[in-house]
Amino acid sequence: MAKKKKKMEFSKMAFICTTVLFGSVIAGSFALMWYTQTTDALSYLITATAGLTTTATGFYYHKAKMENLLKIRKDYNLSFKELQNLTNSTEETCEDTTYGEDM
């Protein structure tokens, strides 16, 4: 019996592709800056691909968070309301934390 190859998820593929693209642009920009002795590549190429990579990373981690919440809901037999209360209380705890402000 042959094992079926598990197909890679689109979000994971997009995350990997954008990360590889960003790494290539960084390496290419360094080579271009070394060759031309200017830093013009920093202002355009790196900024554009960094935005793309940041967006893809944010969506990927948000998707992973949602999948983990669904696993928690299934494992602990929680309702959507209980799960929502659990995530909201965690977010409120993080938002209440103040850094560097005088009390």
C-alpha positions in Angstrom: 0.0 0.0 0.0 1.6 3.3 -1.1 1.3 6.3 1.0 -0.3 9.4 -0.6 1.8 12.5 -0.6 0.2 15.2 1.4 -0.4 18.3 -0.7 1.2 21.5 0.7 -1.3 24.1 1.8 -1.6 27.3 -0.2 -0.9 29.6 2.7 2.3 27.7 3.6 3.4 27.7 0.0 2.8 31.5 -0.3 4.7 32.1 3.0 7.7 30.0 1.8 7.7 31.7 -1.7 7.6 35.2 -0.3 10.3 34.4 2.2 12.5 33.0 -0.5 11.8 36.0 -2.7 12.7 38.4 0.1 15.9 36.6 0.8 16.8 36.7 -2.9 16.0 40.4 -3.1 18.2 41.1 -0.1 21.1 39.1 -1.5 20.6 40.7 -5.0 20.4 44.2 -3.4 23.6 43.6 -1.5 25.4 42.5 -4.7 24.0 45.5 -6.6 25.0 47.9 -3.8 28.5 46.4 -3.8 28.8 46.6 -7.6 27.4 50.2 -8.0 28.7 51.5 -4.6 25.2 53.2 -3.9 22.4 52.3 -1.6 19.5 53.1 -4.0 18.4 49.4 -3.8 17.5 49.9 -0.2 14.8 52.5 -0.8 12.9 50.6 -3.5 13.5 46.8 -3.8 13.9 45.9 -0.1 10.9 48.1 1.0 8.6 46.6 -1.6 9.4 43.0 -0.9 9.5 43.5 2.9 5.9 44.7 2.8 4.9 41.6 0.8 6.7 39.3 3.2 5.2 41.0 6.2 1.7 40.7 4.9 2.1 37.0 3.9 3.6 36.3 7.3 0.7 38.0 9.1 -1.9 36.1 7.2 -0.1 32.8 7.7 0.2 33.2 11.4 -3.4 34.4 11.7 -4.5 31.3 9.8 -2.4 29.1 12.1 -4.0 30.8 15.2 -7.5 30.1 13.9 -6.6 26.5 13.2 -5.2 26.1 16.7 -8.3 27.6 18.2 -10.5 25.1 16.4 -8.3 22.3 17.6 -8.6 23.6 21.2 -12.4 23.9 20.7 -12.6 20.3 19.5 -10.2 18.9 22.2 -11.9 20.6 25.1 -15.5 20.5 23.7 -16.0 24.2 24.0 -18.7 26.2 22.4 -17.9 29.1 20.0 -19.0 31.5 22.7 -16.7 30.0 25.3 -13.8 30.1 22.8 -14.6 33.7 21.9 -14.5 34.6 25.6 -11.2 32.8 26.1 -9.6 34.7 23.1 -11.1 38.0 24.1 -9.8 37.8 27.7 -6.3 36.9 26.4 -6.3 39.9 24.0 -7.6 42.3 26.8 -4.8 41.1 29.1 -2.3 42.0 26.4 -3.9 45.4 25.6 -3.9 46.4 29.3 -0.2 46.1 29.6 1.5 49.5 29.4 5.2 50.0 28.7 7.3 53.0 29.4 4.4 55.2 30.7 4.5 56.9 34.1 1.9 55.6 36.5 
